[in-house]
Amino acid sequence: MKLLRVGTAGAERPALLDTEGILRDLSGVVDDIDGTLLADGAALGRVRAAAESGALPALDAAGYRVGPPLARIGKIVCIGLNYHDHARETGAETPTEPVVFLKAPDTVVGPYDTVLVPRGSRKTDWEVELAVVIGRTARCLESAEAALAHVAGYTVAHDVSEREFQNERGGTWDKGKNCETFNPLGPWLVTADEVPEPQALPLRLWVNGELKQDGTTAEQIFPVGEVVRYVSRFMTLYPGDVINTGTPSGVALGRPDPKPYLRAGDVVELEVEGLGRQRQVFGQA
């Protein structure tokens, strides 16, 4: 299923995109798309049955803003330097264990919302990523196979980063990762049954129409199942938590000087095959 949320910010309603590409209203079936729903097999079964019935009312897709596909996110765990080609382009050594950092849930905006270049920013950068949405409580998992059984679905994340704040201002990466609007998410949450092989997904990103990133999750150093297993050894993952699994090569940081960092007015488009496409116009904070 392709689940999404539509409406004004803070007042989105649950919906799904059916097999014919028609937007359907789910508000009569469930209250929202969140961790509570994802953990409730019976509720998900009702959603699936409603989708298959053909009785859900259609919505005018052109009349609705698309919000983040998941409400009340608990935490966003991010994996840095998780593609062989991205590690090479940044001059970093290939990690021997996943590099883990966090983004605050309030960085999340819809896939077509404006992204703000922070005040004083000189190095705002782009990163297309596959995001994993957790559907079952996961702690100290023993295997990658067990970890995949805890995944509810997948979506597209744009891990926007300010490289000066991240790398040149001391301390951890958090200052360059948690600026307002720095995690567009969506458009859909695609349930795991429709993504049987998460290690074979092409990812692409364009800036002002120019292709910048063109990679595949096959290049991940630590595959999805291993990432979920590893993270569960250090923190408990709950339904509705999100893991951004890293970005392929092609970011501004890896380009020759002068590096083409983002400015207000730039347009970024990105996609993960089968999971939908985002588009953001960058503005000034």
Beta strands, then each sheet from edge to edge (+ up, - down):
strand 1: 2-6
strand 2: 13-17
strand 3: 23-25
strand 4: 76-80
strand 5: 99-103
strand 6: 108-109
strand 7: 115-117
strand 8: 124-125
strand 9: 128-134
strand 10: 151-158
strand 11: 161-162
strand 12: 183-184
strand 13: 189-191
strand 14: 202-207
strand 15: 210-216
strand 16: 242-244
strand 17: 267-272
strand 18: 276-284
sheet 1: 3+ 2- 1+ 13- 10+ 9- 16+ 4+ 5-
sheet 2: 6+ 12+
sheet 3: 7+ 18+ 17- 14+ 15-
sheet 4: 8+ 11-
end
